[in-house]
């Protein structure tokens, strides 16, 4: 047995919480890669977008995090899905309405009607599907993924331009998915978190296998998905256009 595999097994046995954290950190990337393929988008678009929205330093690496909530302007990163969900449900009961959820920070006030529950909004694949649909509608309007990223955040140009600059920096520094994103971990994490009862607006989840994930960064031309039903007056984060 190779030394690296032995070390991996020891880490799994001795530090299961670290393994869970690594798997959870992979969920947003897994969803971005899978949904990019389904939506005929360059995968770097969603990989960068989730980093802009939820990226933070964890274990010495800058990674997206699925259990992220922006509650009326304040960001929270929770260790588990259950904690994030409980926080959102409690805040909603207390009267909160404008808050962003999940890998792509979809705003509940303006986009929550596309989901069956808060729990579904946290589902990385559903969250990514909505982000892809919305981003594609903006690409079709503005003609570039960079412009779409800025509009995803806000139609106020001063806010959009700052967001767009950050998005472009992250795109330029994305790792090669085939060498620096651990595909087996991503696959295992996504399979573990799939919910068979989820009622996605875009259809049921399909099993995620190795061949479903592109090995190299995508180069497909984007923007062939029809998105006439996407909201075009409110950004994903709730900013008025």
C-alpha positions as CSV (number, residue, x, y, z in Angstrom):
1,X,0.0,0.0,0.0
2,X,1.3,3.4,-0.9
3,X,2.4,5.7,2.0
4,X,0.0,8.5,0.9
5,X,-2.9,6.0,1.1
6,X,-1.8,4.8,4.5
7,X,-1.6,8.4,5.8
8,X,-5.1,9.1,4.3
9,X,-6.6,6.1,6.2
10,X,-4.9,7.1,9.4
11,X,-6.3,10.6,9.1
12,X,-9.8,9.2,8.4
13,X,-9.6,6.9,11.5
14,X,-8.0,9.4,13.9
15,X,-9.6,12.7,12.8
16,X,-13.0,12.0,11.3
17,X,-14.1,15.6,11.9
18,X,-11.2,16.8,9.7
19,X,-12.3,14.4,6.9
20,X,-15.9,15.6,7.2
21,X,-14.7,19.2,6.9
22,X,-12.7,18.4,3.8
23,X,-15.6,16.6,2.2
24,X,-18.0,19.5,3.0
25,X,-15.5,22.0,1.6
26,X,-15.6,20.0,-1.7
27,X,-19.3,20.2,-2.1
28,X,-19.5,23.6,-3.8
29,X,-16.8,22.8,-6.2
30,X,-18.5,19.5,-7.0
31,X,-21.8,21.2,-7.7
32,X,-20.1,23.9,-9.8
33,X,-18.4,21.3,-12.0
34,X,-21.4,19.1,-12.4
35,X,-23.9,21.9,-13.1
36,X,-21.5,23.7,-15.5
37,X,-21.5,20.6,-17.6
38,X,-25.3,20.3,-17.5
39,X,-25.8,23.9,-18.4
40,X,-23.1,24.1,-21.1
41,X,-21.1,26.7,-19.2
42,X,-17.4,27.1,-18.8
43,X,-16.8,25.4,-15.4
44,X,-14.5,28.2,-14.2
45,X,-17.6,30.6,-14.1
46,X,-19.3,28.7,-11.2
47,X,-16.0,27.6,-9.6
48,X,-15.0,31.3,-9.3
49,X,-18.5,32.5,-8.4
50,X,-18.8,30.2,-5.4
51,X,-15.3,31.4,-4.2
52,X,-16.3,35.0,-4.5
53,X,-19.6,34.3,-2.6
54,X,-18.4,32.0,0.2
55,X,-14.6,31.6,0.0
56,X,-12.6,31.6,3.2
57,X,-9.3,30.3,4.4
58,X,-9.7,26.8,5.9
59,X,-6.8,24.4,6.5
60,X,-4.4,26.8,4.8
61,X,-6.5,26.9,1.6
62,X,-9.0,29.4,0.2
63,X,-12.1,27.3,-0.3
64,X,-15.9,27.8,-0.8
65,X,-18.1,26.7,2.0
66,X,-21.7,25.4,1.5
67,X,-23.1,26.2,5.0
68,X,-22.7,29.9,4.6
69,X,-25.4,32.5,5.3
70,X,-25.4,36.2,4.9
71,X,-28.1,37.4,7.2
72,X,-29.2,40.9,6.4
73,X,-25.7,42.0,5.6
74,X,-23.7,39.9,8.1
75,X,-21.9,36.8,7.0
76,X,-21.9,33.5,9.0
77,X,-20.0,30.3,8.2
78,X,-21.4,27.3,10.1
79,X,-19.6,24.0,10.7
80,X,-22.6,21.9,9.6
81,X,-25.6,22.0,7.4
82,X,-27.9,21.4,10.4
83,X,-26.5,24.4,12.3
84,X,-26.9,26.7,9.2
85,X,-30.4,25.5,8.6
86,X,-31.4,26.0,12.3
87,X,-30.0,29.5,12.2
88,X,-32.0,30.4,9.1
89,X,-35.2,28.9,10.4
90,X,-34.9,30.7,13.7
91,X,-34.1,34.0,12.0
92,X,-37.0,33.6,9.7
93,X,-39.3,32.9,12.6
94,X,-38.0,36.1,14.2
95,X,-38.9,38.1,11.1
96,X,-35.8,38.1,8.9
97,X,-36.6,37.9,5.2
98,X,-33.6,39.1,3.2
99,X,-30.8,36.6,3.6
100,X,-28.4,34.7,1.2
101,X,-28.0,30.9,1.4
102,X,-25.5,28.3,0.3
103,X,-22.7,27.9,-2.1
104,X,-23.9,30.7,-4.4
105,X,-25.6,32.8,-1.8
106,X,-29.1,32.8,-3.3
107,X,-31.3,35.5,-1.7
108,X,-34.4,34.1,-0.1
109,X,-36.5,37.2,-0.4
110,X,-36.2,37.5,-4.2
111,X,-35.5,33.9,-5.3
112,X,-36.8,31.7,-2.5
113,X,-39.9,30.9,-4.5
114,X,-37.8,28.7,-6.8
115,X,-37.2,26.3,-3.9
116,X,-39.4,24.1,-1.9
117,X,-37.7,24.8,1.5
118,X,-34.7,26.4,3.2
119,X,-33.1,22.9,3.2
120,X,-33.4,22.7,-0.5
121,X,-31.7,26.1,-0.9
122,X,-28.7,24.7,1.0
123,X,-28.5,21.7,-1.3
124,X,-25.3,22.4,-3.3
125,X,-26.6,21.0,-6.6
126,X,-29.9,22.9,-6.4
127,X,-28.2,26.0,-5.3
128,X,-25.8,25.7,-8.2
129,X,-28.6,25.0,-10.7
130,X,-30.3,28.2,-9.8
131,X,-27.0,30.2,-10.0
132,X,-26.3,28.6,-13.4
133,X,-29.7,29.5,-14.8
134,X,-29.5,33.0,-13.5
135,X,-25.9,33.5,-14.7
136,X,-26.8,32.3,-18.2
137,X,-29.7,34.7,-18.4
138,X,-27.3,37.5,-17.5
139,X,-24.7,36.2,-20.0
140,X,-27.3,36.3,-22.8
141,X,-28.1,39.9,-21.8
142,X,-24.6,41.3,-21.4
143,X,-22.5,39.1,-23.7
144,X,-19.7,38.0,-21.3
145,X,-19.4,35.9,-18.1
146,X,-17.5,38.7,-16.4
147,X,-20.3,41.2,-17.0
148,X,-22.8,38.6,-15.8
149,X,-20.8,38.1,-12.6
150,X,-21.0,41.7,-11.8
151,X,-24.7,41.9,-12.5
152,X,-25.2,38.7,-10.4
153,X,-24.2,40.8,-7.5
154,X,-25.7,44.2,-8.4
155,X,-26.8,46.5,-11.2
156,X,-25.2,49.4,-9.4
157,X,-22.1,49.8,-11.4
158,X,-19.8,50.8,-8.6
159,X,-20.7,47.6,-6.7
160,X,-20.8,45.4,-9.8
161,X,-17.3,46.6,-10.9
162,X,-15.7,45.8,-7.6
163,X,-17.3,42.4,-7.6
164,X,-16.3,41.8,-11.2
165,X,-12.7,42.6,-10.4
166,X,-12.6,40.1,-7.6
167,X,-14.3,37.5,-9.8
168,X,-11.7,38.0,-12.6
169,X,-8.8,37.7,-10.2
170,X,-10.2,34.4,-8.9
171,X,-10.8,33.1,-12.4
172,X,-7.2,33.9,-13.3
173,X,-5.9,31.9,-10.3
174,X,-8.1,28.9,-10.4
175,X,-6.3,25.6,-10.0
176,X,-6.4,22.9,-12.7
177,X,-9.3,20.7,-11.7
178,X,-7.5,17.6,-12.8
179,X,-4.6,18.0,-10.5
180,X,-5.5,20.3,-7.6
181,X,-9.2,19.5,-6.9
182,X,-9.5,16.1,-5.3
183,X,-12.1,14.4,-7.5
184,X,-12.7,11.2,-5.4
185,X,-13.3,13.3,-2.3
186,X,-15.7,15.6,-4.3
187,X,-17.6,12.6,-5.6
188,X,-17.9,10.9,-2.2
189,X,-19.0,14.2,-0.5
190,X,-21.6,14.9,-3.1
191,X,-23.1,11.4,-3.0
192,X,-23.2,11.6,0.8
193,X,-25.1,14.9,0.7
194,X,-27.6,14.1,-2.1
195,X,-31.2,14.2,-0.9
196,X,-33.5,11.8,-2.7
197,X,-36.6,13.8,-1.6
198,X,-35.4,17.1,-3.0
199,X,-37.9,18.7,-5.4
200,X,-35.7,20.6,-7.8
201,X,-37.2,23.0,-10.2
202,X,-34.9,21.6,-12.9
203,X,-35.7,17.9,-12.2
204,X,-34.4,15.2,-9.9
205,X,-30.7,14.7,-9.1
206,X,-28.8,12.1,-11.0
207,X,-26.1,9.9,-9.4
208,X,-22.7,11.5,-9.6
209,X,-20.0,9.2,-11.0
210,X,-16.4,9.9,-12.0
211,X,-17.2,10.2,-15.7
212,X,-19.8,12.9,-14.9
213,X,-17.0,15.4,-13.9
214,X,-14.9,17.0,-16.5
215,X,-11.2,16.3,-15.9
216,X,-9.9,19.6,-17.2
217,X,-11.2,23.1,-17.0
218,X,-14.1,23.5,-19.4
219,X,-13.8,25.3,-22.7
220,X,-17.4,25.1,-23.9
221,X,-18.9,28.2,-25.2
222,X,-21.6,29.4,-22.7
223,X,-25.1,30.6,-22.8
224,X,-27.3,28.1,-24.7
225,X,-29.8,27.5,-21.9
226,X,-33.1,29.1,-22.2
227,X,-33.8,31.2,-19.1
228,X,-36.7,33.4,-19.9
229,X,-38.3,32.5,-16.5
230,X,-35.3,33.8,-14.5
231,X,-35.8,36.9,-12.4
232,X,-34.1,39.8,-14.2
233,X,-34.9,42.6,-11.8
234,X,-33.2,41.3,-8.7
235,X,-29.6,40.1,-8.3
236,X,-28.9,36.8,-6.8
237,X,-27.9,38.6,-3.6
238,X,-31.1,40.6,-3.5
239,X,-29.8,44.0,-4.8
240,X,-32.3,45.9,-6.9
241,X,-31.3,46.2,-10.5
